[in-house]
Amino acid sequence: MLEWITNTINSLGYIGIAMLMFLENLFPPIPSELIMPLAGFTARATPEKLNVFGVFLAGLVGSTLGALVWYYPGKFVGERRLKDWADKYGKWLSVSSKDIDKAKRWFDRQGSRAVLIGRLVPGIRTLISVPAGISSMHLVPFLFYTTLGSAAWVGLLTYSGYALGSQYELVDKYLAPVSKIVIVTLVIAFVVWVVKRKQQNKRR
């Protein structure tokens, strides 16, 4: 995986970075946590070949376009058919109906801002476009929040790789446990929210 990502960036430059970040939205096993830090490091090591700002823009464009790929199936295919498809074929993309349910619950709780926040949460960021489409969220605000969230995520990863230099792989190493903590925290927050709602309903 690392060798393929490295060769793609070295041979295709900005186009390769955009392509990798686009594919990262389709195939979650391709990690943005490795793509963008490596691209940031490459910009630092070979400034005559890649500019760090250009790297950031390429990653942002690829990430935003990739988000659209999940938005339109949610909008036009529908939740039930999409979940059936995920259970039948999603194993090739590491996606299941449970993943779609998780993203939809997140969207239902947070509303439009879920797209912004969701693009920053590993495990949700790829699929947050699906409930946005299912809920018929307008394209303009969807693109606005998606671009904003993606910019923060891509910028963080790019700068981390640029700052760490040859130790860029540490980004993926340390983000992995952090990602798990974030997901556990979100689950706990959801449980607390459900308990509070039940208590409020009983009082009424």
PETA-V273964 format. One record per run of one state. SS is the DSSP state (@ for helix, = for strand, . for the rest). FROM is the first residue (numbers start at 1). LEN is the number of residues. If there is no record, write none. Layout:
ss;from;len
SS;FROM;LEN
SS;FROM;LEN
This chain:
ss;from;len
.;1;1
@;2;25
.;27;5
@;32;14
.;46;6
@;52;25
.;77;2
@;79;14
.;93;4
@;97;14
.;111;2
@;113;6
.;119;9
@;128;7
.;135;4
@;139;29
.;168;1
@;169;35
.;204;1
